[in-house]
Amino acid sequence: MPDFLTVTEAAQVLRIGRTAAYALAARYEETSGAEGLPVIRIGKQLRVPLARLEELAGGALTARRYAPIQHPTLG
């Protein structure tokens, strides 16, 4: 699994909706990291550090538990 996930990929790992994940990411930024989905901003892009996601999950996330998102038009 990559060291950084998109918010959409993190949502899939957490089994929550994309909109909810972006709301949690916004909350993280609004509260200076006190609440929400941990993200870092790279320019205009948001990325979720895998290590922080694993902290939330309470343990290591393995490739077996993660399925890459399939783009609807690209297959």
A tleap script that builds the chain and sets N, CA, C and O, in Angstrom:
source leaprc.protein.ff14SB
mol = sequence {
  NMET PRO ASP PHE LEU THR VAL THR GLU ALA
  ALA GLN VAL LEU ARG ILE GLY ARG THR ALA
  ALA TYR ALA LEU ALA ALA ARG TYR GLU GLU
  THR SER GLY ALA GLU GLY LEU PRO VAL ILE
  ARG ILE GLY LYS GLN LEU ARG VAL PRO LEU
  ALA ARG LEU GLU GLU LEU ALA GLY GLY ALA
  LEU THR ALA ARG ARG TYR ALA PRO ILE GLN
  HIE PRO THR LEU CGLY
}
set mol.1.N position { 0.845 -1.165 0.000 }
set mol.1.CA position { 0.000 0.000 0.000 }
set mol.1.C position { 0.901 1.243 0.000 }
set mol.1.O position { 1.962 1.236 0.625 }
set mol.2.N position { 0.487 2.300 -0.692 }
set mol.2.CA position { 1.325 3.509 -0.737 }
set mol.2.C position { 1.368 4.209 0.621 }
set mol.2.O position { 0.485 4.019 1.457 }
set mol.3.N position { 2.400 5.016 0.829 }
set mol.3.CA position { 2.551 5.749 2.085 }
set mol.3.C position { 1.511 6.854 2.244 }
set mol.3.O position { 1.205 7.263 3.364 }
set mol.4.N position { 0.972 7.335 1.133 }
set mol.4.CA position { -0.044 8.384 1.160 }
set mol.4.C position { -1.207 7.977 0.275 }
set mol.4.O position { -1.012 7.517 -0.850 }
set mol.5.N position { -2.418 8.147 0.788 }
set mol.5.CA position { -3.629 7.801 0.056 }
set mol.5.C position { -4.390 9.072 -0.295 }
set mol.5.O position { -4.255 10.089 0.386 }
set mol.6.N position { -5.180 9.017 -1.343 }
set mol.6.CA position { -6.108 10.105 -1.596 }
set mol.6.C position { -7.215 10.017 -0.556 }
set mol.6.O position { -7.367 8.990 0.105 }
set mol.7.N position { -7.973 11.065 -0.409 }
set mol.7.CA position { -9.087 11.048 0.535 }
set mol.7.C position { -10.099 9.980 0.124 }
set mol.7.O position { -10.671 9.299 0.976 }
set mol.8.N position { -10.315 9.838 -1.171 }
set mol.8.CA position { -11.256 8.831 -1.672 }
set mol.8.C position { -10.771 7.418 -1.348 }
set mol.8.O position { -11.569 6.563 -0.962 }
set mol.9.N position { -9.475 7.169 -1.503 }
set mol.9.CA position { -8.925 5.853 -1.173 }
set mol.9.C position { -9.036 5.587 0.326 }
set mol.9.O position { -9.362 4.475 0.741 }
set mol.10.N position { -8.765 6.610 1.138 }
set mol.10.CA position { -8.889 6.454 2.591 }
set mol.10.C position { -10.335 6.164 2.969 }
set mol.10.O position { -10.595 5.358 3.862 }
set mol.11.N position { -11.277 6.818 2.292 }
set mol.11.CA position { -12.692 6.565 2.553 }
set mol.11.C position { -13.029 5.103 2.290 }
set mol.11.O position { -13.769 4.480 3.052 }
set mol.12.N position { -12.486 4.569 1.217 }
set mol.12.CA position { -12.756 3.167 0.893 }
set mol.12.C position { -12.179 2.243 1.965 }
set mol.12.O position { -12.829 1.279 2.371 }
set mol.13.N position { -10.980 2.531 2.417 }
set mol.13.CA position { -10.355 1.719 3.461 }
set mol.13.C position { -11.191 1.773 4.740 }
set mol.13.O position { -11.374 0.762 5.417 }
set mol.14.N position { -11.690 2.959 5.058 }
set mol.14.CA position { -12.483 3.138 6.274 }
set mol.14.C position { -13.937 2.714 6.105 }
set mol.14.O position { -14.694 2.646 7.073 }
set mol.15.N position { -14.316 2.430 4.859 }
set mol.15.CA position { -15.685 2.028 4.522 }
set mol.15.C position { -16.694 3.111 4.893 }
set mol.15.O position { -17.744 2.852 5.482 }
set mol.16.N position { -16.319 4.357 4.513 }
set mol.16.CA position { -17.222 5.488 4.665 }
set mol.16.C position { -17.355 6.143 3.295 }
set mol.16.O position { -16.567 5.856 2.393 }
set mol.17.N position { -18.318 6.995 3.135 }
set mol.17.CA position { -18.521 7.675 1.866 }
set mol.17.C position { -17.465 8.731 1.596 }
set mol.17.O position { -16.821 9.246 2.509 }
set mol.18.N position { -17.306 9.036 0.321 }
set mol.18.CA position { -16.333 10.040 -0.109 }
set mol.18.C position { -16.670 11.411 0.486 }
set mol.18.O position { -15.780 12.126 0.947 }
set mol.19.N position { -17.947 11.772 0.473 }
set mol.19.CA position { -18.364 13.067 1.006 }
set mol.19.C position { -18.054 13.162 2.497 }
set mol.19.O position { -17.583 14.195 2.973 }
set mol.20.N position { -18.317 12.089 3.228 }
set mol.20.CA position { -18.018 12.070 4.662 }
set mol.20.C position { -16.519 12.203 4.906 }
set mol.20.O position { -16.099 12.899 5.831 }
set mol.21.N position { -15.711 11.537 4.082 }
set mol.21.CA position { -14.263 11.605 4.237 }
set mol.21.C position { -13.755 13.026 3.993 }
set mol.21.O position { -12.900 13.513 4.732 }
set mol.22.N position { -14.277 13.691 2.960 }
set mol.22.CA position { -13.860 15.076 2.700 }
set mol.22.C position { -14.319 16.004 3.820 }
set mol.22.O position { -13.606 16.945 4.168 }
set mol.23.N position { -15.493 15.756 4.387 }
set mol.23.CA position { -15.962 16.559 5.517 }
set mol.23.C position { -15.038 16.364 6.721 }
set mol.23.O position { -14.714 17.325 7.417 }
set mol.24.N position { -14.619 15.131 6.963 }
set mol.24.CA position { -13.696 14.851 8.062 }
set mol.24.C position { -12.323 15.469 7.812 }
set mol.24.O position { -11.674 15.936 8.748 }
set mol.25.N position { -11.880 15.473 6.565 }
set mol.25.CA position { -10.608 16.108 6.216 }
set mol.25.C position { -10.681 17.614 6.442 }
set mol.25.O position { -9.734 18.219 6.945 }
set mol.26.N position { -11.803 18.214 6.070 }
set mol.26.CA position { -11.999 19.648 6.301 }
set mol.26.C position { -11.998 19.944 7.799 }
set mol.26.O position { -11.423 20.937 8.245 }
set mol.27.N position { -12.645 19.076 8.566 }
set mol.27.CA position { -12.681 19.244 10.025 }
set mol.27.C position { -11.275 19.183 10.610 }
set mol.27.O position { -10.945 19.939 11.524 }
set mol.28.N position { -10.454 18.291 10.087 }
set mol.28.CA position { -9.064 18.160 10.541 }
set mol.28.C position { -8.314 19.472 10.318 }
set mol.28.O position { -7.585 19.939 11.192 }
set mol.29.N position { -8.503 20.054 9.144 }
set mol.29.CA position { -7.821 21.315 8.845 }
set mol.29.C position { -8.387 22.462 9.688 }
set mol.29.O position { -7.632 23.318 10.150 }
set mol.30.N position { -9.698 22.485 9.889 }
set mol.30.CA position { -10.339 23.551 10.672 }
set mol.30.C position { -9.911 23.535 12.132 }
set mol.30.O position { -9.817 24.583 12.770 }
set mol.31.N position { -9.655 22.347 12.657 }
set mol.31.CA position { -9.315 22.209 14.083 }
set mol.31.C position { -7.815 22.067 14.317 }
set mol.31.O position { -7.388 21.713 15.416 }
set mol.32.N position { -7.020 22.341 13.294 }
set mol.32.CA position { -5.557 22.211 13.388 }
set mol.32.C position { -5.139 20.822 13.849 }
set mol.32.O position { -4.177 20.665 14.601 }
set mol.33.N position { -5.881 19.813 13.385 }
set mol.33.CA position { -5.515 18.431 13.663 }
set mol.33.C position { -6.109 17.826 14.917 }
set mol.33.O position { -5.797 16.684 15.254 }
set mol.34.N position { -6.955 18.563 15.616 }
set mol.34.CA position { -7.535 18.027 16.847 }
set mol.34.C position { -8.625 16.995 16.580 }
set mol.34.O position { -8.831 16.090 17.388 }
set mol.35.N position { -9.326 17.124 15.451 }
set mol.35.CA position { -10.429 16.218 15.109 }
set mol.35.C position { -10.407 15.957 13.611 }
set mol.35.O position { -9.838 16.737 12.847 }
set mol.36.N position { -11.023 14.865 13.196 }
set mol.36.CA position { -11.205 14.596 11.777 }
set mol.36.C position { -10.237 13.583 11.199 }
set mol.36.O position { -9.531 12.876 11.917 }
set mol.37.N position { -10.230 13.539 9.880 }
set mol.37.CA position { -9.377 12.611 9.131 }
set mol.37.C position { -8.030 13.280 8.872 }
set mol.37.O position { -7.979 14.323 8.220 }
set mol.38.N position { -6.938 12.699 9.372 }
set mol.38.CA position { -5.629 13.328 9.205 }
set mol.38.C position { -5.239 13.451 7.730 }
set mol.38.O position { -5.213 12.466 6.991 }
set mol.39.N position { -4.940 14.667 7.331 }
set mol.39.CA position { -4.515 14.921 5.958 }
set mol.39.C position { -3.345 15.888 5.959 }
set mol.39.O position { -3.141 16.657 6.898 }
set mol.40.N position { -2.590 15.823 4.881 }
set mol.40.CA position { -1.598 16.853 4.616 }
set mol.40.C position { -1.955 17.448 3.267 }
set mol.40.O position { -2.505 16.773 2.397 }
set mol.41.N position { -1.636 18.710 3.112 }
set mol.41.CA position { -1.933 19.408 1.865 }
set mol.41.C position { -0.639 19.548 1.077 }
set mol.41.O position { 0.368 20.035 1.591 }
set mol.42.N position { -0.680 19.115 -0.168 }
set mol.42.CA position { 0.439 19.268 -1.090 }
set mol.42.C position { -0.097 20.107 -2.240 }
set mol.42.O position { -0.740 19.590 -3.153 }
set mol.43.N position { 0.174 21.404 -2.186 }
set mol.43.CA position { -0.445 22.307 -3.138 }
set mol.43.C position { -1.941 22.312 -2.893 }
set mol.43.O position { -2.387 22.606 -1.783 }
set mol.44.N position { -2.718 21.993 -3.910 }
set mol.44.CA position { -4.175 21.915 -3.759 }
set mol.44.C position { -4.647 20.497 -3.458 }
set mol.44.O position { -5.839 20.270 -3.254 }
set mol.45.N position { -3.732 19.555 -3.428 }
set mol.45.CA position { -4.073 18.146 -3.211 }
set mol.45.C position { -4.062 17.797 -1.726 }
set mol.45.O position { -3.227 18.293 -0.969 }
set mol.46.N position { -4.985 16.949 -1.320 }
set mol.46.CA position { -4.999 16.407 0.039 }
set mol.46.C position { -4.552 14.958 -0.011 }
set mol.46.O position { -4.960 14.200 -0.891 }
set mol.47.N position { -3.716 14.583 0.936 }
set mol.47.CA position { -3.287 13.195 1.044 }
set mol.47.C position { -3.389 12.761 2.495 }
set mol.47.O position { -3.157 13.542 3.418 }
set mol.48.N position { -3.741 11.499 2.672 }
set mol.48.CA position { -3.876 10.906 4.004 }
set mol.48.C position { -2.655 10.024 4.244 }
set mol.48.O position { -2.467 9.031 3.541 }
set mol.49.N position { -1.828 10.369 5.223 }
set mol.49.CA position { -0.665 9.531 5.520 }
set mol.49.C position { -1.113 8.153 6.027 }
set mol.49.O position { -1.928 8.055 6.944 }
set mol.50.N position { -0.580 7.115 5.429 }
set mol.50.CA position { -0.941 5.752 5.814 }
set mol.50.C position { -0.685 5.515 7.295 }
set mol.50.O position { -1.497 4.882 7.969 }
set mol.51.N position { 0.430 6.013 7.806 }
set mol.51.CA position { 0.764 5.794 9.217 }
set mol.51.C position { -0.314 6.369 10.131 }
set mol.51.O position { -0.664 5.750 11.135 }
set mol.52.N position { -0.837 7.532 9.798 }
set mol.52.CA position { -1.889 8.150 10.619 }
set mol.52.C position { -3.201 7.379 10.487 }
set mol.52.O position { -3.955 7.252 11.452 }
set mol.53.N position { -3.467 6.867 9.287 }
set mol.53.CA position { -4.677 6.072 9.070 }
set mol.53.C position { -4.600 4.773 9.874 }
set mol.53.O position { -5.598 4.316 10.432 }
set mol.54.N position { -3.408 4.191 9.926 }
set mol.54.CA position { -3.220 2.971 10.720 }
set mol.54.C position { -3.402 3.252 12.209 }
set mol.54.O position { -3.913 2.405 12.941 }
set mol.55.N position { -2.987 4.438 12.663 }
set mol.55.CA position { -3.214 4.811 14.062 }
set mol.55.C position { -4.716 4.849 14.355 }
set mol.55.O position { -5.170 4.358 15.389 }
set mol.56.N position { -5.476 5.437 13.430 }
set mol.56.CA position { -6.932 5.492 13.602 }
set mol.56.C position { -7.549 4.100 13.620 }
set mol.56.O position { -8.473 3.824 14.384 }
set mol.57.N position { -7.020 3.224 12.761 }
set mol.57.CA position { -7.564 1.874 12.638 }
set mol.57.C position { -7.125 0.976 13.789 }
set mol.57.O position { -7.698 -0.092 14.001 }
set mol.58.N position { -6.123 1.402 14.520 }
set mol.58.CA position { -5.646 0.605 15.650 }
set mol.58.C position { -4.699 -0.501 15.259 }
set mol.58.O position { -4.494 -1.438 16.031 }
set mol.59.N position { -4.115 -0.416 14.076 }
set mol.59.CA position { -3.149 -1.423 13.643 }
set mol.59.C position { -2.834 -1.300 12.172 }
set mol.59.O position { -3.392 -0.467 11.458 }
set mol.60.N position { -1.937 -2.139 11.743 }
set mol.60.CA position { -1.477 -2.100 10.358 }
set mol.60.C position { -2.588 -2.450 9.379 }
set mol.60.O position { -3.390 -3.352 9.620 }
set mol.61.N position { -2.618 -1.731 8.293 }
set mol.61.CA position { -3.532 -2.037 7.194 }
set mol.61.C position { -2.733 -2.820 6.161 }
set mol.61.O position { -1.634 -2.418 5.780 }
set mol.62.N position { -3.277 -3.913 5.721 }
set mol.62.CA position { -2.563 -4.746 4.765 }
set mol.62.C position { -3.177 -4.607 3.377 }
set mol.62.O position { -4.305 -4.136 3.231 }
set mol.63.N position { -2.442 -5.011 2.385 }
set mol.63.CA position { -2.930 -4.948 1.005 }
set mol.63.C position { -4.185 -5.801 0.835 }
set mol.63.O position { -5.037 -5.480 0.007 }
set mol.64.N position { -4.311 -6.877 1.603 }
set mol.64.CA position { -5.504 -7.721 1.515 }
set mol.64.C position { -6.765 -6.954 1.876 }
set mol.64.O position { -7.842 -7.212 1.339 }
set mol.65.N position { -6.613 -6.002 2.798 }
set mol.65.CA position { -7.773 -5.258 3.269 }
set mol.65.C position { -8.042 -4.024 2.420 }
set mol.65.O position { -9.005 -3.301 2.676 }
set mol.66.N position { -7.221 -3.773 1.427 }
set mol.66.CA position { -7.346 -2.565 0.627 }
set mol.66.C position { -7.488 -2.954 -0.838 }
set mol.66.O position { -6.664 -3.697 -1.370 }
set mol.67.N position { -8.510 -2.464 -1.474 }
set mol.67.CA position { -8.706 -2.702 -2.909 }
set mol.67.C position { -8.663 -1.365 -3.619 }
set mol.67.O position { -9.439 -0.472 -3.278 }
set mol.68.N position { -7.784 -1.193 -4.594 }
set mol.68.CA position { -7.704 0.074 -5.311 }
set mol.68.C position { -9.046 0.445 -5.932 }
set mol.68.O position { -9.798 -0.412 -6.395 }
set mol.69.N position { -9.318 1.719 -5.927 }
set mol.69.CA position { -10.566 2.218 -6.499 }
set mol.69.C position { -10.523 2.104 -8.022 }
set mol.69.O position { -9.545 2.489 -8.663 }
set mol.70.N position { -11.575 1.583 -8.569 }
set mol.70.CA position { -11.690 1.468 -10.019 }
set mol.70.C position { -12.377 2.717 -10.554 }
set mol.70.O position { -13.470 3.060 -10.103 }
set mol.71.N position { -11.761 3.391 -11.494 }
set mol.71.CA position { -12.356 4.565 -12.105 }
set mol.71.C position { -13.481 4.096 -13.019 }
set mol.71.O position { -13.260 3.190 -13.823 }
set mol.72.N position { -14.692 4.679 -12.931 }
set mol.72.CA position { -15.838 4.172 -13.691 }
set mol.72.C position { -15.652 4.161 -15.205 }
set mol.72.O position { -16.219 3.312 -15.893 }
set mol.73.N position { -14.866 5.095 -15.727 }
set mol.73.CA position { -14.707 5.126 -17.183 }
set mol.73.C position { -13.430 4.455 -17.652 }
set mol.73.O position { -13.282 4.150 -18.835 }
set mol.74.N position { -12.506 4.224 -16.726 }
set mol.74.CA position { -11.244 3.606 -17.122 }
set mol.74.C position { -11.181 2.123 -16.807 }
set mol.74.O position { -10.286 1.425 -17.282 }
set mol.75.N position { -12.123 1.635 -16.009 }
set mol.75.CA position { -12.148 0.208 -15.682 }
set mol.75.C position { -11.358 -0.124 -14.557 }
set mol.75.O position { -11.291 -1.292 -14.173 }
savepdb mol mol.pdb
quit
